[in-house]
Amino acid sequence: MPSLTDQVVIITGASSGIGEAAARRLARGGARLVLSARRGDRLEALARELDPSGARVLAVAGDVTSEADRQKLVGTAQEKFGRIDALVNNAGYGTRGPVERVPVELIRRNFETNLFSLIALTQLVIPVMRDQRPDPARRGNRGRIINIGSVAGRISRPLSSVYDSTKHALEAITDGLRGELKVFGLDVVLIRPGLISTEFVQSADHASETVMAGTGPYAPYFENYHRGFGRLEPFIGTGDDIARLVERALTAARPRSHYAAPAHAKLFLLLKWLLPVRAIDYLVRLRKA
């Protein structure tokens, strides 16, 4: 089985949550990391903790939606380590609210971060990987792109349609890329987290506070919507549940095309496959408090 040792891995959204957990796990495995996030102070603190020498873990603060910052991230990785073995596209956030009342500008902004910027960063990394020497330990593989999707990319939920649609689009991009890049010795993997204990929910609430403050006829449904999250709390996973899948995808001789965690995520995906659309609609539909 291929080793993480000395693999050069870029991780976006690395200052907290799944990105931070992945950074910690991959650093323990011996990878060389280039970490990116907007919150430079938290990113620098994490990089110093993982590697006080600064020789193997770099913090490159920036906004994934900025073309200049994306170019700086890829350029820094090449300048420091001479190659890029993997890109973990993790940066993203959620927008809540009924589609009727979410301003189109907020929808565009969510797609810009979760999809378009991810595509743009991937476009920068592909030629670097394609032109570098293959890794004999990984059956001649030249690089891997790991996209952090969501179970929501397969099961869209009321009041979360905007975020879920960004992840649904990511599913299509990932599947298409996998076929396009396999001929060049590049693997593309999608990881579908379920509910994970991170700052994601709080960030989504913050990003959507103007929408949720004026939900009009939808207001009676919001209390029950949040109560539903409370009922699922015993089943919520951790960032390291997903970090383990990132590690598995980077060390497998032949990685799977899709991974999911924790257990409830696999169950939901199975139900999506087994049940008719009407049954899924019933399970996720709005209900008054």
C-alpha positions as CSV (number, residue, x, y, z in Angstrom):
1,M,0.0,0.0,0.0
2,P,1.4,3.5,-0.9
3,S,2.6,5.6,2.0
4,L,1.7,9.2,2.9
5,T,5.4,9.8,3.6
6,D,6.6,12.9,1.7
7,Q,3.4,13.2,-0.4
8,V,2.8,16.9,-1.1
9,V,-0.8,17.7,-0.3
10,I,-2.7,21.0,-0.6
11,I,-5.7,21.3,1.7
12,T,-8.2,24.2,1.4
13,G,-10.4,25.3,4.3
14,A,-7.7,23.9,6.6
15,S,-8.2,26.2,9.6
16,S,-11.0,24.3,11.2
17,G,-13.4,21.3,10.9
18,I,-12.7,18.6,8.3
19,G,-9.8,20.5,6.8
20,E,-8.0,20.8,10.1
21,A,-8.7,17.2,11.0
22,A,-7.3,16.1,7.6
23,A,-4.2,18.3,8.2
24,R,-3.5,16.7,11.6
25,R,-4.0,13.1,10.3
26,L,-1.9,13.6,7.1
27,A,0.9,15.3,9.1
28,R,1.1,12.3,11.5
29,G,1.4,10.1,8.4
30,G,4.4,12.0,7.2
31,A,2.9,14.1,4.4
32,R,4.2,17.5,3.5
33,L,1.3,20.0,3.6
34,V,0.4,23.3,2.1
35,L,-2.6,24.6,4.1
36,S,-5.0,27.3,2.9
37,A,-7.8,29.2,4.6
38,R,-9.0,32.8,5.0
39,R,-8.3,32.9,8.8
40,G,-4.5,33.4,8.7
41,D,-4.0,33.5,12.4
42,R,-5.6,30.1,13.0
43,L,-3.9,28.7,10.0
44,E,-0.5,29.8,11.1
45,A,-1.1,28.4,14.6
46,L,-2.0,25.1,13.2
47,A,1.0,25.0,10.9
48,R,3.4,25.8,13.8
49,E,1.8,23.1,16.0
50,L,2.1,20.5,13.3
51,D,5.6,21.5,12.2
52,P,7.5,24.1,14.3
53,S,10.4,24.0,11.9
54,G,8.2,25.2,9.0
55,A,10.0,22.7,6.7
56,R,7.1,20.3,6.0
57,V,3.9,22.3,6.7
58,L,3.2,25.7,5.1
59,A,0.4,28.1,5.8
60,V,-0.7,30.1,2.8
61,A,-3.5,32.3,3.9
62,G,-6.0,33.3,1.2
63,D,-9.5,33.3,-0.1
64,V,-10.2,30.4,-2.5
65,T,-12.5,32.7,-4.5
66,S,-9.5,35.0,-5.4
67,E,-7.7,34.1,-8.6
68,A,-4.5,35.7,-7.2
69,D,-4.7,33.7,-4.0
70,R,-5.3,30.5,-5.9
71,Q,-2.2,31.1,-8.1
72,K,-0.2,32.0,-5.0
73,L,-1.2,28.7,-3.3
74,V,-0.2,26.5,-6.2
75,G,2.9,28.5,-6.9
76,T,4.0,28.3,-3.3
77,A,3.5,24.5,-3.2
78,Q,5.6,24.1,-6.4
79,E,8.4,26.5,-5.2
80,K,8.7,24.9,-1.8
81,F,8.3,21.2,-2.6
82,G,8.8,20.9,-6.4
83,R,5.6,18.8,-7.0
84,I,2.0,18.4,-5.9
85,D,0.8,14.9,-5.2
86,A,-2.8,15.7,-4.0
87,L,-5.3,18.5,-3.8
88,V,-8.0,18.2,-1.1
89,N,-10.8,20.6,-2.1
90,N,-12.5,21.1,1.2
91,A,-13.3,24.9,1.4
92,G,-17.0,25.6,1.5
93,Y,-20.0,26.8,3.4
94,G,-23.7,26.5,3.5
95,T,-26.6,28.9,2.8
96,R,-30.0,28.2,4.4
97,G,-33.5,29.4,3.6
98,P,-36.4,28.7,1.2
99,V,-35.4,29.3,-2.4
100,E,-38.2,31.8,-2.8
101,R,-36.5,34.1,-0.3
102,V,-32.8,33.6,-0.8
103,P,-31.4,36.5,-2.9
104,V,-29.9,35.3,-6.1
105,E,-26.6,37.1,-5.2
106,L,-26.3,34.9,-2.1
107,I,-26.9,31.8,-4.3
108,R,-24.2,33.0,-6.7
109,R,-21.8,33.6,-3.8
110,N,-22.4,30.1,-2.4
111,F,-21.7,28.5,-5.9
112,E,-18.6,30.7,-6.3
113,T,-17.0,29.3,-3.2
114,N,-18.3,25.7,-3.2
115,L,-18.0,25.0,-7.0
116,F,-16.5,27.6,-9.3
117,S,-13.5,28.4,-7.2
118,L,-12.9,24.7,-6.6
119,I,-13.0,24.1,-10.4
120,A,-10.6,27.0,-10.9
121,L,-8.1,25.7,-8.4
122,T,-8.3,22.2,-9.8
123,Q,-7.6,23.7,-13.3
124,L,-4.3,25.1,-12.0
125,V,-3.3,21.9,-10.4
126,I,-4.1,19.5,-13.2
127,P,-1.2,20.4,-15.5
128,V,1.3,20.3,-12.6
129,M,0.2,16.8,-11.8
130,R,0.0,15.6,-15.4
131,D,3.6,16.8,-16.2
132,Q,5.3,15.4,-13.1
133,R,6.9,12.0,-12.8
134,P,4.5,9.2,-11.7
135,D,4.7,7.5,-8.3
136,P,5.7,3.9,-8.8
137,A,4.2,3.0,-5.4
138,R,0.8,4.1,-6.7
139,R,0.8,2.1,-9.9
140,G,2.2,5.0,-11.9
141,N,-0.3,7.6,-10.5
142,R,0.8,11.2,-11.0
143,G,-1.6,12.8,-8.5
144,R,-5.0,12.7,-6.8
145,I,-7.8,15.2,-6.5
146,I,-10.1,14.7,-3.4
147,N,-13.3,16.6,-3.5
148,I,-15.2,17.0,-0.2
149,G,-18.9,16.7,-1.2
150,S,-21.8,15.8,1.0
151,V,-24.6,13.3,1.4
152,A,-26.7,16.4,0.6
153,G,-25.3,16.2,-2.9
154,R,-27.5,13.1,-3.3
155,I,-30.4,13.9,-1.0
156,S,-31.5,17.5,-1.2
157,R,-33.4,18.9,1.8
158,P,-36.0,21.7,2.1
159,L,-34.5,25.0,3.4
160,S,-31.1,23.8,2.4
161,S,-31.6,23.6,-1.4
162,V,-29.0,26.2,-2.3
163,Y,-26.1,24.5,-0.4
164,D,-27.3,21.1,-1.5
165,S,-27.4,22.1,-5.1
166,T,-23.7,23.2,-5.0
167,K,-22.8,19.7,-3.8
168,H,-25.0,18.1,-6.3
169,A,-23.2,20.0,-9.1
170,L,-19.9,18.9,-7.5
171,E,-20.9,15.3,-7.9
172,A,-21.2,15.8,-11.7
173,I,-18.0,17.7,-12.0
174,T,-16.1,15.0,-10.0
175,D,-17.5,12.1,-12.1
176,G,-16.7,13.9,-15.3
177,L,-13.2,14.8,-14.2
178,R,-12.5,11.2,-13.1
179,G,-13.1,10.0,-16.7
180,E,-11.1,12.9,-18.2
181,L,-8.0,12.6,-16.0
182,K,-7.7,8.8,-15.7
183,V,-5.9,8.6,-19.0
184,F,-3.2,10.9,-17.6
185,G,-2.7,8.8,-14.5
186,L,-4.7,11.1,-12.2
187,D,-7.3,9.9,-9.8
188,V,-10.4,11.9,-8.8
189,V,-12.3,10.9,-5.6
190,L,-15.5,12.2,-4.0
191,I,-16.0,12.0,-0.2
192,R,-19.6,12.4,1.1
193,P,-19.7,13.4,4.7
194,G,-22.9,13.2,6.6
195,L,-23.6,15.3,9.7
196,I,-20.2,16.2,11.2
197,S,-19.5,18.1,14.4
198,T,-17.7,21.2,13.1
199,E,-18.4,24.9,12.9
200,F,-20.3,24.4,9.7
201,V,-23.8,24.8,11.1
202,Q,-22.9,28.0,12.9
203,S,-21.2,29.3,9.8
204,A,-24.3,28.5,7.7
205,D,-26.6,30.2,10.2
206,H,-24.3,33.3,10.1
207,A,-24.2,33.4,6.3
208,S,-28.0,33.1,6.2
209,E,-29.1,35.3,9.1
210,T,-30.6,38.0,6.9
211,V,-32.7,35.4,5.0
212,M,-33.7,33.5,8.1
213,A,-34.8,36.7,9.9
214,G,-37.5,37.3,7.3
215,T,-38.8,33.9,6.3
216,G,-42.5,35.0,6.2
217,P,-44.8,32.1,5.6
218,Y,-42.0,29.6,6.1
219,A,-41.4,30.8,9.7
220,P,-43.5,28.1,11.4
221,Y,-41.3,25.4,9.8
222,F,-37.9,26.6,11.0
223,E,-38.3,25.6,14.6
224,N,-39.0,22.0,13.7
225,Y,-36.1,22.1,11.1
226,H,-33.6,23.0,13.9
227,R,-35.2,20.4,16.2
228,G,-34.5,17.8,13.6
229,F,-30.8,18.5,13.9
230,G,-31.1,18.0,17.7
231,R,-32.6,14.6,17.3
232,L,-29.7,13.5,15.1
233,E,-27.1,14.7,17.5
234,P,-26.2,11.2,18.9
235,F,-25.3,10.1,15.3
236,I,-23.2,13.1,14.4
237,G,-19.6,12.2,13.3
238,T,-16.3,14.0,13.8
239,G,-13.9,15.7,11.4
240,D,-11.5,12.8,11.9
241,D,-14.1,10.4,10.5
242,I,-13.7,12.2,7.2
243,A,-10.0,12.7,7.6
244,R,-9.6,8.9,7.8
245,L,-11.3,8.7,4.4
246,V,-9.0,11.3,3.0
247,E,-6.0,9.3,4.2
248,R,-7.5,6.1,2.8
249,A,-8.0,7.7,-0.6
250,L,-4.4,9.0,-0.7
251,T,-2.9,5.6,0.4
252,A,-5.0,3.2,-1.6
253,A,-3.2,1.7,-4.6
254,R,-6.6,2.0,-6.5
255,P,-8.9,4.4,-4.6
256,R,-12.6,4.1,-4.8
257,S,-14.5,6.7,-6.7
258,H,-16.7,7.6,-3.7
259,Y,-16.4,7.3,0.0
260,A,-18.9,8.2,2.8
261,A,-18.9,8.5,6.6
262,P,-20.1,8.2,9.3
263,A,-22.5,5.3,9.5
264,H,-25.6,7.3,9.1
265,A,-24.3,8.8,5.8
266,K,-24.0,5.3,4.4
267,L,-27.5,4.5,5.6
268,F,-29.0,7.6,4.0
269,L,-27.3,6.9,0.7
270,L,-28.5,3.3,0.8
271,L,-32.1,4.5,1.4
272,K,-31.8,7.0,-1.5
273,W,-30.9,4.0,-3.7
274,L,-33.6,1.7,-2.3
275,L,-36.6,3.9,-1.8
276,P,-38.9,5.6,-4.3
277,V,-38.7,9.4,-4.6
278,R,-42.0,9.8,-2.8
279,A,-40.6,8.0,0.3
280,I,-37.5,10.2,0.3
281,D,-39.7,13.3,-0.1
282,Y,-41.8,12.2,2.9
283,L,-38.7,11.7,5.1
284,V,-37.3,15.2,4.4
285,R,-40.4,17.3,3.8
286,L,-41.2,20.4,5.9
287,R,-43.4,19.9,9.0
288,K,-44.8,22.5,11.3
289,A,-43.4,22.7,14.8
